[in-house]
Amino acid sequence: MKQPVWIVEDVKARNDYTLLITFTGGAQRIFDARPLLDKPIFAPLKSLPFFLRAKAMYGTVIWNDDVDIAPEHLYECSTPVEVEKIA
């Protein structure tokens, strides 16, 4: 059975509150987390040091036991990037 394309394999949190995410199959996409910062459940992400601790686990992006984002949302709401354009 083929894995869904939205499974997160790697993530790099960036200082501008975006995530560079590598999904199954090697597709890389940029997710802008800034729209989430005003939602109470994601309030901890307003702290840049906390945001930068993002890690890929369980097929998605997590920060701790309380803060994570559904991998389907990360995929659907992110923008594809070309490898040579990644800074």
N, CA, C and O atoms as CSV, one atom per row, in Angstrom:
chain,resi,resn,atom,element,x,y,z
A,1,MET,N,N,0.839,-1.186,0.000
A,1,MET,CA,C,0.000,0.000,0.000
A,1,MET,C,C,0.880,1.246,0.000
A,1,MET,O,O,1.834,1.334,0.773
A,2,LYS,N,N,0.570,2.185,-0.845
A,2,LYS,CA,C,1.345,3.422,-0.980
A,2,LYS,C,C,1.046,4.382,0.177
A,2,LYS,O,O,-0.102,4.523,0.597
A,3,GLN,N,N,2.098,5.043,0.686
A,3,GLN,CA,C,1.916,6.015,1.757
A,3,GLN,C,C,1.293,7.293,1.211
A,3,GLN,O,O,1.543,7.666,0.065
A,4,PRO,N,N,0.475,7.972,2.032
A,4,PRO,CA,C,-0.063,9.270,1.609
A,4,PRO,C,C,1.068,10.273,1.379
A,4,PRO,O,O,2.124,10.168,2.003
A,5,VAL,N,N,0.858,11.236,0.495
A,5,VAL,CA,C,1.890,12.224,0.176
A,5,VAL,C,C,2.126,13.210,1.310
A,5,VAL,O,O,3.152,13.890,1.329
A,6,TRP,N,N,1.195,13.302,2.259
A,6,TRP,CA,C,1.299,14.324,3.299
A,6,TRP,C,C,2.029,13.875,4.566
A,6,TRP,O,O,2.008,14.605,5.558
A,7,ILE,N,N,2.660,12.730,4.574
A,7,ILE,CA,C,3.407,12.300,5.755
A,7,ILE,C,C,4.714,13.095,5.849
A,7,ILE,O,O,5.506,13.116,4.907
A,8,VAL,N,N,4.927,13.741,6.986
A,8,VAL,CA,C,6.104,14.572,7.212
A,8,VAL,C,C,7.301,13.694,7.567
A,8,VAL,O,O,7.234,12.862,8.472
A,9,GLU,N,N,8.397,13.896,6.835
A,9,GLU,CA,C,9.632,13.165,7.116
A,9,GLU,C,C,10.678,14.041,7.793
A,9,GLU,O,O,11.498,13.542,8.564
A,10,ASP,N,N,10.657,15.350,7.511
A,10,ASP,CA,C,11.643,16.266,8.099
A,10,ASP,C,C,11.054,17.672,8.135
A,10,ASP,O,O,10.192,18.015,7.326
A,11,VAL,N,N,11.524,18.474,9.073
A,11,VAL,CA,C,11.072,19.864,9.165
A,11,VAL,C,C,12.220,20.741,9.639
A,11,VAL,O,O,13.030,20.339,10.473
A,12,LYS,N,N,12.270,21.937,9.094
A,12,LYS,CA,C,13.211,22.959,9.550
A,12,LYS,C,C,12.387,24.217,9.811
A,12,LYS,O,O,11.815,24.805,8.893
A,13,ALA,N,N,12.338,24.619,11.085
A,13,ALA,CA,C,11.652,25.851,11.453
A,13,ALA,C,C,12.562,27.024,11.140
A,13,ALA,O,O,13.773,26.961,11.355
A,14,ARG,N,N,11.965,28.103,10.627
A,14,ARG,CA,C,12.757,29.273,10.231
A,14,ARG,C,C,12.322,30.503,11.010
A,14,ARG,O,O,11.207,30.562,11.527
A,15,ASN,N,N,13.214,31.486,11.089
A,15,ASN,CA,C,12.986,32.688,11.911
A,15,ASN,C,C,11.778,33.516,11.492
A,15,ASN,O,O,11.312,34.349,12.269
A,16,ASP,N,N,11.265,33.311,10.297
A,16,ASP,CA,C,10.114,34.089,9.828
A,16,ASP,C,C,8.788,33.360,10.084
A,16,ASP,O,O,7.775,33.671,9.458
A,17,TYR,N,N,8.801,32.394,11.001
A,17,TYR,CA,C,7.616,31.598,11.355
A,17,TYR,C,C,7.090,30.777,10.177
A,17,TYR,O,O,5.883,30.581,10.033
A,18,THR,N,N,8.003,30.307,9.348
A,18,THR,CA,C,7.640,29.352,8.315
A,18,THR,C,C,8.359,28.050,8.605
A,18,THR,O,O,9.366,28.016,9.313
A,19,LEU,N,N,7.826,26.991,8.048
A,19,LEU,CA,C,8.417,25.668,8.182
A,19,LEU,C,C,8.786,25.154,6.800
A,19,LEU,O,O,7.963,25.189,5.885
A,20,LEU,N,N,9.995,24.684,6.643
A,20,LEU,CA,C,10.407,23.992,5.434
A,20,LEU,C,C,10.207,22.515,5.734
A,20,LEU,O,O,10.916,21.931,6.554
A,21,ILE,N,N,9.230,21.918,5.059
A,21,ILE,CA,C,8.835,20.549,5.368
A,21,ILE,C,C,9.165,19.633,4.201
A,21,ILE,O,O,8.902,19.956,3.043
A,22,THR,N,N,9.746,18.486,4.525
A,22,THR,CA,C,9.967,17.439,3.536
A,22,THR,C,C,8.925,16.357,3.796
A,22,THR,O,O,8.847,15.795,4.888
A,23,PHE,N,N,8.131,16.081,2.769
A,23,PHE,CA,C,7.070,15.082,2.863
A,23,PHE,C,C,7.527,13.775,2.220
A,23,PHE,O,O,8.586,13.709,1.595
A,24,THR,N,N,6.713,12.743,2.384
A,24,THR,CA,C,6.962,11.443,1.765
A,24,THR,C,C,7.278,11.632,0.283
A,24,THR,O,O,6.618,12.404,-0.411
A,25,GLY,N,N,8.277,10.930,-0.178
A,25,GLY,CA,C,8.653,11.024,-1.587
A,25,GLY,C,C,9.621,12.148,-1.868
A,25,GLY,O,O,10.060,12.311,-3.007
A,26,GLY,N,N,9.972,12.943,-0.843
A,26,GLY,CA,C,10.957,14.000,-1.006
A,26,GLY,C,C,10.420,15.362,-1.386
A,26,GLY,O,O,11.202,16.303,-1.524
A,27,ALA,N,N,9.107,15.506,-1.563
A,27,ALA,CA,C,8.541,16.821,-1.898
A,27,ALA,C,C,8.799,17.792,-0.758
A,27,ALA,O,O,8.551,17.474,0.406
A,28,GLN,N,N,9.297,18.978,-1.094
A,28,GLN,CA,C,9.531,20.006,-0.082
A,28,GLN,C,C,8.549,21.146,-0.295
A,28,GLN,O,O,8.302,21.590,-1.416
A,29,ARG,N,N,7.992,21.605,0.835
A,29,ARG,CA,C,6.990,22.662,0.786
A,29,ARG,C,C,7.223,23.622,1.945
A,29,ARG,O,O,7.788,23.245,2.972
A,30,ILE,N,N,6.784,24.861,1.773
A,30,ILE,CA,C,6.878,25.887,2.818
A,30,ILE,C,C,5.496,26.105,3.415
A,30,ILE,O,O,4.530,26.365,2.698
A,31,PHE,N,N,5.414,25.997,4.737
A,31,PHE,CA,C,4.175,26.260,5.466
A,31,PHE,C,C,4.359,27.531,6.265
A,31,PHE,O,O,5.297,27.630,7.056
A,32,ASP,N,N,3.484,28.504,6.077
A,32,ASP,CA,C,3.514,29.768,6.810
A,32,ASP,C,C,2.645,29.613,8.057
A,32,ASP,O,O,1.423,29.510,7.953
A,33,ALA,N,N,3.261,29.596,9.219
A,33,ALA,CA,C,2.541,29.383,10.477
A,33,ALA,C,C,1.981,30.674,11.065
A,33,ALA,O,O,1.247,30.624,12.051
A,34,ARG,N,N,2.307,31.824,10.488
A,34,ARG,CA,C,1.855,33.099,11.080
A,34,ARG,C,C,0.347,33.198,11.259
A,34,ARG,O,O,-0.084,33.741,12.277
A,35,PRO,N,N,-0.491,32.708,10.336
A,35,PRO,CA,C,-1.941,32.799,10.565
A,35,PRO,C,C,-2.423,32.010,11.791
A,35,PRO,O,O,-3.503,32.287,12.312
A,36,LEU,N,N,-1.652,31.053,12.248
A,36,LEU,CA,C,-2.058,30.257,13.408
A,36,LEU,C,C,-1.764,30.951,14.736
A,36,LEU,O,O,-2.341,30.588,15.761
A,37,LEU,N,N,-0.887,31.930,14.732
A,37,LEU,CA,C,-0.398,32.514,15.980
A,37,LEU,C,C,-1.476,33.201,16.803
A,37,LEU,O,O,-1.311,33.354,18.013
A,38,ASP,N,N,-2.569,33.617,16.187
A,38,ASP,CA,C,-3.649,34.284,16.923
A,38,ASP,C,C,-4.666,33.306,17.496
A,38,ASP,O,O,-5.577,33.715,18.216
A,39,LYS,N,N,-4.526,32.038,17.191
A,39,LYS,CA,C,-5.446,31.037,17.723
A,39,LYS,C,C,-4.930,30.573,19.079
A,39,LYS,O,O,-3.754,30.233,19.212
A,40,PRO,N,N,-5.805,30.557,20.089
A,40,PRO,CA,C,-5.358,30.213,21.448
A,40,PRO,C,C,-4.573,28.905,21.550
A,40,PRO,O,O,-3.597,28.835,22.297
A,41,ILE,N,N,-4.971,27.890,20.830
A,41,ILE,CA,C,-4.286,26.596,20.936
A,41,ILE,C,C,-2.830,26.674,20.451
A,41,ILE,O,O,-1.984,25.889,20.878
A,42,PHE,N,N,-2.551,27.628,19.557
A,42,PHE,CA,C,-1.195,27.765,19.023
A,42,PHE,C,C,-0.435,28.939,19.643
A,42,PHE,O,O,0.628,29.308,19.145
A,43,ALA,N,N,-0.958,29.528,20.715
A,43,ALA,CA,C,-0.312,30.674,21.367
A,43,ALA,C,C,1.153,30.415,21.734
A,43,ALA,O,O,1.961,31.336,21.613
A,44,PRO,N,N,1.537,29.215,22.177
A,44,PRO,CA,C,2.950,28.989,22.505
A,44,PRO,C,C,3.899,29.230,21.325
A,44,PRO,O,O,5.075,29.534,21.524
A,45,LEU,N,N,3.386,29.094,20.103
A,45,LEU,CA,C,4.240,29.278,18.928
A,45,LEU,C,C,4.679,30.731,18.730
A,45,LEU,O,O,5.597,30.997,17.954
A,46,LYS,N,N,4.034,31.669,19.422
A,46,LYS,CA,C,4.429,33.079,19.312
A,46,LYS,C,C,5.852,33.302,19.828
A,46,LYS,O,O,6.524,34.252,19.427
A,47,SER,N,N,6.300,32.428,20.711
A,47,SER,CA,C,7.670,32.499,21.217
A,47,SER,C,C,8.589,31.903,20.151
A,47,SER,O,O,8.528,30.706,19.873
A,48,LEU,N,N,9.435,32.737,19.558
A,48,LEU,CA,C,10.307,32.253,18.492
A,48,LEU,C,C,11.208,31.104,18.946
A,48,LEU,O,O,11.351,30.133,18.203
A,49,PRO,N,N,11.818,31.170,20.126
A,49,PRO,CA,C,12.640,30.021,20.556
A,49,PRO,C,C,11.826,28.717,20.624
A,49,PRO,O,O,12.332,27.647,20.286
A,50,PHE,N,N,10.582,28.818,21.056
A,50,PHE,CA,C,9.724,27.636,21.104
A,50,PHE,C,C,9.393,27.178,19.685
A,50,PHE,O,O,9.475,25.988,19.384
A,51,PHE,N,N,9.022,28.111,18.816
A,51,PHE,CA,C,8.684,27.770,17.425
A,51,PHE,C,C,9.843,27.050,16.745
A,51,PHE,O,O,9.633,26.088,16.006
A,52,LEU,N,N,11.047,27.509,16.991
A,52,LEU,CA,C,12.224,26.931,16.344
A,52,LEU,C,C,12.547,25.514,16.817
A,52,LEU,O,O,13.421,24.860,16.247
A,53,ARG,N,N,11.861,25.036,17.842
A,53,ARG,CA,C,12.073,23.667,18.336
A,53,ARG,C,C,11.209,22.636,17.611
A,53,ARG,O,O,11.140,21.483,18.038
A,54,ALA,N,N,10.560,23.027,16.539
A,54,ALA,CA,C,9.713,22.096,15.786
A,54,ALA,C,C,10.502,20.865,15.388
A,54,ALA,O,O,11.682,20.948,15.048
A,55,LYS,N,N,9.837,19.722,15.435
A,55,LYS,CA,C,10.490,18.490,15.001
A,55,LYS,C,C,9.470,17.600,14.286
A,55,LYS,O,O,8.265,17.685,14.521
A,56,ALA,N,N,9.985,16.764,13.424
A,56,ALA,CA,C,9.147,15.812,12.702
A,56,ALA,C,C,9.060,14.531,13.518
A,56,ALA,O,O,10.070,13.875,13.774
A,57,MET,N,N,7.854,14.187,13.919
A,57,MET,CA,C,7.608,12.942,14.659
A,57,MET,C,C,6.202,12.462,14.338
A,57,MET,O,O,5.289,13.258,14.115
A,58,TYR,N,N,6.049,11.160,14.322
A,58,TYR,CA,C,4.732,10.552,14.122
A,58,TYR,C,C,4.085,10.961,12.799
A,58,TYR,O,O,2.860,10.938,12.676
A,59,GLY,N,N,4.900,11.335,11.809
A,59,GLY,CA,C,4.379,11.697,10.502
A,59,GLY,C,C,3.859,13.114,10.393
A,59,GLY,O,O,3.212,13.465,9.406
A,60,THR,N,N,4.135,13.939,11.404
A,60,THR,CA,C,3.693,15.330,11.370
A,60,THR,C,C,4.732,16.220,12.047
A,60,THR,O,O,5.835,15.767,12.353
A,61,VAL,N,N,4.384,17.480,12.281
A,61,VAL,CA,C,5.271,18.419,12.971
A,61,VAL,C,C,4.726,18.621,14.383
A,61,VAL,O,O,3.544,18.908,14.570
A,62,ILE,N,N,5.607,18.468,15.373
A,62,ILE,CA,C,5.212,18.677,16.760
A,62,ILE,C,C,6.209,19.601,17.450
A,62,ILE,O,O,7.349,19.761,17.014
A,63,TRP,N,N,5.743,20.198,18.534
A,63,TRP,CA,C,6.606,20.996,19.391
A,63,TRP,C,C,6.696,20.370,20.773
A,63,TRP,O,O,7.768,20.331,21.376
A,64,ASN,N,N,5.583,19.887,21.265
A,64,ASN,CA,C,5.541,19.176,22.543
A,64,ASN,C,C,4.281,18.312,22.548
A,64,ASN,O,O,3.654,18.129,21.504
A,65,ASP,N,N,3.911,17.787,23.697
A,65,ASP,CA,C,2.731,16.917,23.768
A,65,ASP,C,C,1.425,17.659,23.497
A,65,ASP,O,O,0.414,17.029,23.188
A,66,ASP,N,N,1.431,18.981,23.605
A,66,ASP,CA,C,0.211,19.759,23.438
A,66,ASP,C,C,0.097,20.481,22.099
A,66,ASP,O,O,-1.005,20.852,21.695
A,67,VAL,N,N,1.204,20.683,21.411
A,67,VAL,CA,C,1.180,21.489,20.195
A,67,VAL,C,C,1.700,20.687,19.008
A,67,VAL,O,O,2.857,20.267,18.971
A,68,ASP,N,N,0.812,20.489,18.046
A,68,ASP,CA,C,1.178,19.854,16.786
A,68,ASP,C,C,0.187,20.337,15.726
A,68,ASP,O,O,-0.809,20.988,16.043
A,69,ILE,N,N,0.468,20.013,14.485
A,69,ILE,CA,C,-0.403,20.415,13.381
A,69,ILE,C,C,-0.668,19.188,12.527
A,69,ILE,O,O,0.253,18.430,12.222
A,70,ALA,N,N,-1.911,18.991,12.143
A,70,ALA,CA,C,-2.281,17.834,11.320
A,70,ALA,C,C,-1.473,17.838,10.026
A,70,ALA,O,O,-1.373,18.873,9.367
A,71,PRO,N,N,-0.900,16.704,9.656
A,71,PRO,CA,C,-0.061,16.664,8.460
A,71,PRO,C,C,-0.824,16.980,7.174
A,71,PRO,O,O,-0.257,17.547,6.240
A,72,GLU,N,N,-2.099,16.618,7.122
A,72,GLU,CA,C,-2.900,16.948,5.936
A,72,GLU,C,C,-3.007,18.453,5.763
A,72,GLU,O,O,-2.933,18.964,4.646
A,73,HIS,N,N,-3.185,19.172,6.890
A,73,HIS,CA,C,-3.274,20.637,6.852
A,73,HIS,C,C,-1.936,21.232,6.405
A,73,HIS,O,O,-1.895,22.148,5.584
A,74,LEU,N,N,-0.863,20.707,6.947
A,74,LEU,CA,C,0.460,21.200,6.562
A,74,LEU,C,C,0.672,21.068,5.056
A,74,LEU,O,O,1.205,21.975,4.416
A,75,TYR,N,N,0.258,19.946,4.500
A,75,TYR,CA,C,0.455,19.714,3.064
A,75,TYR,C,C,-0.461,20.611,2.229
A,75,TYR,O,O,-0.009,21.278,1.298
A,76,GLU,N,N,-1.742,20.621,2.570
A,76,GLU,CA,C,-2.717,21.369,1.779
A,76,GLU,C,C,-2.508,22.878,1.845
A,76,GLU,O,O,-2.820,23.587,0.889
A,77,CYS,N,N,-1.988,23.372,2.957
A,77,CYS,CA,C,-1.841,24.820,3.146
A,77,CYS,C,C,-0.402,25.291,2.967
A,77,CYS,O,O,-0.042,26.380,3.415
A,78,SER,N,N,0.412,24.483,2.323
A,78,SER,CA,C,1.802,24.870,2.083
A,78,SER,C,C,2.035,25.068,0.597
A,78,SER,O,O,1.216,24.682,-0.237
A,79,THR,N,N,3.165,25.674,0.287
A,79,THR,CA,C,3.524,26.005,-1.085
A,79,THR,C,C,4.721,25.171,-1.519
A,79,THR,O,O,5.719,25.103,-0.801
A,80,PRO,N,N,4.636,24.537,-2.679
A,80,PRO,CA,C,5.793,23.765,-3.156
A,80,PRO,C,C,6.994,24.677,-3.420
A,80,PRO,O,O,6.839,25.822,-3.844
A,81,VAL,N,N,8.167,24.158,-3.169
A,81,VAL,CA,C,9.395,24.910,-3.459
A,81,VAL,C,C,10.329,24.059,-4.295
A,81,VAL,O,O,10.278,22.830,-4.262
A,82,GLU,N,N,11.176,24.732,-5.038
A,82,GLU,CA,C,12.203,24.047,-5.801
A,82,GLU,C,C,13.457,24.001,-4.951
A,82,GLU,O,O,13.792,24.987,-4.295
A,83,VAL,N,N,14.150,22.890,-4.949
A,83,VAL,CA,C,15.299,22.679,-4.075
A,83,VAL,C,C,16.335,23.791,-4.198
A,83,VAL,O,O,16.852,24.261,-3.184
A,84,GLU,N,N,16.646,24.217,-5.412
A,84,GLU,CA,C,17.676,25.234,-5.577
A,84,GLU,C,C,17.264,26.616,-5.079
A,84,GLU,O,O,18.116,27.499,-4.975
A,85,LYS,N,N,15.976,26.836,-4.766
A,85,LYS,CA,C,15.506,28.136,-4.267
A,85,LYS,C,C,15.433,28.206,-2.752
A,85,LYS,O,O,15.103,29.255,-2.198
A,86,ILE,N,N,15.734,27.110,-2.073
A,86,ILE,CA,C,15.642,27.079,-0.613
A,86,ILE,C,C,16.855,27.767,-0.004
A,86,ILE,O,O,17.999,27.455,-0.332
A,87,ALA,N,N,16.575,28.715,0.895
A,87,ALA,CA,C,17.667,29.451,1.545
A,87,ALA,C,C,17.977,28.848,2.890
A,87,ALA,O,O,18.867,29.328,3.592
